[in-house]
Amino acid sequence: MKIAIIGLGALGTHSARLLVKSGIKDLILIDDDKVEKSNLNRTLFTEKDINKPKVIQTKKILKKINPNIKIETKQIYLNNKNINFLEANLILDCTDNLKTRFLINEYCIKKKIPWIYAAVNNTSGSVFSIKNKPCFRCIFKKTQDEPCTSIPKELVEIISSLQVNEVFNPSKELISFDIRNKKLIKTKVKENPKCPACNKKFEYLIKKPILITKACSTKGAFEVKSNKKLDFKDIEKRFKVLVDTPVLIIIKVKNKEVTVTKNKILVKNCNKEQATKIGKIVYEI
């Protein structure tokens, strides 16, 4: 069985470790980010991994558990232009935004690939195994940002365990766990006959620019990503450059300092609406 894991933060790294320990020998690891100091308290990474690609460092960690495991890495931001490479028997969603999950949902419906949603936020988490109907869009109808919040490591490990358990013992219910009251809740999910995804009226597989704004742990800072690539030379022509390095540049947009890397921008001292507007300007959406 080949399993793809999308997102190598807290959930993704722990689910990957559990899969390897359970005997899975063929993985695809997908994440575009590098390890940051803020990742260390809930993931498998250490200080030696900082500023290195998450996919590469996760592969090294997993190879120590089982040197014979086959691991394919993709250091990309998954979007509707590159998702077609994804051929697996099962997909584990360990991302942190609904737009990407809606994209995964539509792709899996189109390709008839089962997938398992998992999410944590504050003191609770949930898991849902999706094979046919009902689908993810039957439950979640609107996109919303999921801010980077302080999440107990114990909760991450519990939700990862539940997600990996779904690999071997899939259920048809939405499973939720609240660490405060140590309560596990199973909810029956009903199919929505008007669900656009189930009716194959795909919205997220359409190749149009997508912008995702996510609050960061740094107060007043927002990360903005898009499926549209950034070109440093183009950015330098269009904006005033404050700092210029091979890996990032800092520009000024609407009196805000904006850090630009190859796959995202970071806007400080602003609110979500301002960050989104600046993102649209930088990405020209």
C-alpha positions in Angstrom: 0.0 0.0 0.0 1.3 3.4 -1.0 0.2 6.2 1.4 0.6 9.9 0.7 0.9 12.3 3.7 0.1 16.0 2.9 1.5 18.4 5.5 4.5 17.6 7.8 3.7 19.6 10.8 2.7 18.2 14.2 0.1 15.8 12.8 1.9 14.8 9.7 5.2 13.8 11.4 3.6 11.8 14.1 1.2 10.0 11.7 4.2 9.2 9.5 6.1 7.7 12.4 3.2 5.6 13.5 2.6 4.4 9.9 6.3 3.2 9.6 6.1 1.5 13.0 2.9 -0.3 11.9 4.7 -1.8 8.9 3.8 0.6 6.0 6.7 0.5 3.6 5.8 2.9 0.8 5.2 6.7 1.5 4.9 10.0 -0.3 5.7 13.0 1.8 4.4 16.4 0.7 5.2 19.8 2.2 6.8 23.0 0.9 8.0 24.4 4.1 11.3 24.3 6.0 11.6 23.5 9.7 11.2 26.5 12.0 12.0 26.9 15.7 8.3 27.1 16.5 7.8 23.5 15.0 10.0 21.8 17.6 7.7 21.5 20.6 5.1 19.3 18.8 6.9 17.6 16.0 9.7 15.0 15.6 12.2 17.7 14.6 15.1 18.9 16.6 17.2 22.1 16.5 19.6 20.4 14.0 16.6 20.4 11.5 15.9 24.1 11.6 15.9 25.8 8.1 16.0 22.4 6.4 13.1 21.1 4.2 10.5 19.2 6.3 10.2 16.5 3.7 13.9 15.7 3.7 14.3 15.8 7.5 11.1 13.7 8.0 12.5 11.1 5.5 15.8 10.9 7.5 13.8 10.4 10.8 11.7 7.6 9.3 14.6 5.9 7.7 16.1 5.5 11.1 13.0 3.6 12.2 13.0 1.4 9.0 16.0 1.8 6.6 14.2 -0.3 4.0 11.1 1.9 3.7 10.5 3.5 0.3 9.9 7.2 0.6 9.2 9.7 -2.2 9.4 13.4 -1.3 7.7 16.4 -2.9 8.8 19.8 -1.6 5.8 21.6 -3.1 2.8 23.6 -2.1 0.0 21.4 -3.3 -2.4 23.2 -5.6 -4.7 22.5 -8.5 -1.8 22.7 -11.0 0.4 20.0 -9.5 -1.9 17.7 -7.7 -2.3 15.4 -10.7 1.1 13.8 -9.8 -0.5 12.3 -6.7 -1.1 8.6 -7.2 -1.5 6.7 -4.0 -3.8 4.0 -2.5 -4.6 6.3 0.4 -4.1 10.0 1.3 -3.7 11.3 4.8 -4.6 15.0 5.2 -2.4 16.7 7.8 -2.8 20.2 6.4 -4.0 23.3 8.2 -6.4 25.0 5.9 -9.8 24.1 4.4 -9.1 25.3 0.9 -6.4 22.6 0.5 -8.7 20.0 2.0 -11.5 20.9 -0.5 -8.9 20.5 -3.2 -7.9 17.1 -1.9 -11.5 16.1 -1.5 -12.3 16.9 -5.1 -9.2 15.2 -6.4 -10.0 12.0 -4.4 -13.5 12.0 -5.7 -12.3 12.3 -9.3 -9.6 9.7 -8.9 -11.6 7.4 -6.5 -8.9 7.5 -3.9 -9.9 7.2 -0.2 -8.5 9.8 2.2 -8.4 10.5 5.9 -9.0 14.0 7.3 -7.4 15.0 10.6 -7.2 18.3 12.4 -6.3 19.8 15.8 -7.2 23.2 17.2 -6.7 24.5 20.7 -7.8 21.5 22.9 -9.8 19.4 20.5 -9.2 17.4 17.3 -11.1 15.4 14.8 -10.7 12.6 12.2 -12.9 11.5 9.4 -12.3 8.6 6.9 -13.7 9.4 3.4 -14.1 6.7 0.8 -17.3 7.5 -1.1 -20.3 9.5 0.1 -20.6 11.5 2.4 -17.5 13.5 1.5 -15.7 16.3 3.2 -17.7 19.0 1.5 -20.9 17.4 2.9 -19.7 18.5 6.3 -17.8 21.7 5.7 -19.4 24.2 3.4 -17.4 27.4 3.8 -13.7 28.0 3.8 -12.1 29.5 6.9 -8.6 30.1 8.2 -7.3 27.9 11.0 -4.9 30.0 13.0 -1.6 28.7 14.4 -2.5 28.2 18.1 -0.9 26.5 21.1 -1.8 22.9 20.9 -0.9 20.3 23.5 1.6 17.7 22.1 -0.5 15.0 23.8 -3.5 16.0 21.7 -1.5 15.8 18.6 -0.4 12.3 19.4 -3.9 11.2 20.2 -5.3 12.5 16.9 -2.4 11.0 14.9 -3.1 7.7 16.6 -6.8 7.9 15.6 -5.9 8.9 12.1 -3.5 5.9 11.7 -6.1 3.6 13.3 -8.5 4.7 10.5 -5.9 3.4 7.9 -6.4 -0.2 9.2 -9.9 0.1 10.7 -11.9 2.7 8.8 -15.1 3.9 10.3 -18.0 5.9 8.7 -18.2 8.4 11.5 -16.6 11.8 12.3 -14.5 11.1 15.4 -13.8 14.0 17.8 -11.7 14.2 20.9 -11.5 17.0 23.5 -8.5 16.7 25.8 -10.0 18.9 28.5 -12.7 16.4 29.4 -11.0 13.4 27.8 -14.2 12.7 25.9 -14.3 10.8 22.5 -17.4 11.6 20.4 -18.5 9.7 17.3 -20.9 11.5 15.0 -22.8 10.0 12.1 -22.3 12.1 9.0 -25.2 12.4 6.5 -24.7 12.8 2.8 -25.7 16.2 1.4 -27.7 15.6 -1.8 -26.8 19.1 -2.9 -23.1 18.8 -2.2 -21.2 20.2 -5.3 -18.3 17.8 -4.8 -20.4 14.7 -4.6 -22.2 15.9 -7.7 -18.8 16.5 -9.4 -19.3 20.2 -9.7 -15.7 20.8 -8.8 -14.6 24.3 -7.8 -11.1 23.8 -6.4 -9.7 21.6 -9.1 -10.3 24.5 -11.6 -7.0 26.1 -12.4 -7.6 29.6 -11.0 -5.5 31.6 -8.5 -6.0 30.6 -4.9 -5.0 32.8 -2.0 -4.7 31.4 1.6 -4.2 33.7 4.5 -3.2 32.1 7.8 -2.5 33.7 11.2 1.0 32.9 12.6 2.1 32.4 16.1 3.9 35.8 15.9 1.3 38.3 17.1 0.0 40.5 14.3 1.7 38.5 11.6 0.0 36.6 8.7 1.3 34.1 6.2 -0.1 34.4 2.7 0.3 31.6 0.1 -1.0 31.0 -3.4 -0.8 28.4 -6.1 0.7 31.2 -8.3 4.5 31.2 -8.2 6.5 34.2 -7.2 9.5 35.5 -9.2 12.1 37.6 -7.3 13.1 39.6 -10.4 9.5 40.5 -11.1 9.0 41.5 -7.4 12.1 43.6 -7.4 10.8 45.5 -10.4 7.4 46.2 -8.9 8.2 47.1 -5.3 10.7 49.0 -3.2 13.2 46.4 -1.9 14.5 46.9 1.7 16.5 43.6 1.9 17.7 41.4 -0.9 19.1 37.9 -0.3 19.2 34.7 -2.4 16.5 33.0 -0.3 14.2 35.9 0.6 13.6 39.6 -0.1 11.8 42.2 2.1 9.7 44.8 0.2 7.4 47.6 1.2 3.8 47.4 0.2 1.2 49.9 1.5 3.6 51.0 4.2 4.0 47.5 5.4 7.2 45.4 5.4 6.6 42.2 3.5 8.9 39.2 3.6 8.8 37.3 0.3 10.2 33.8 -0.2 9.7 31.4 -3.2 6.5 29.9 -1.8 4.9 32.4 0.6 4.9 36.0 1.9 4.8 37.1 5.6 3.1 40.4 6.5 3.7 41.8 10.0 1.8 44.4 12.1 -1.5 44.0 10.3 -4.9 42.2 10.5 -6.1 39.4 8.3 -7.9 41.7 5.8 -4.9 43.9 5.3 -2.6 40.8 4.8 -5.0 39.4 2.2 -5.1 42.7 0.3 -1.3 42.9 0.3 -1.2 39.2 -0.8 -3.5 40.0 -3.8 -1.2 42.9 -4.8 2.0 40.9 -4.5 0.6 37.8 -6.3 -1.3 40.0 -8.7 -4.6 38.2 -8.1 
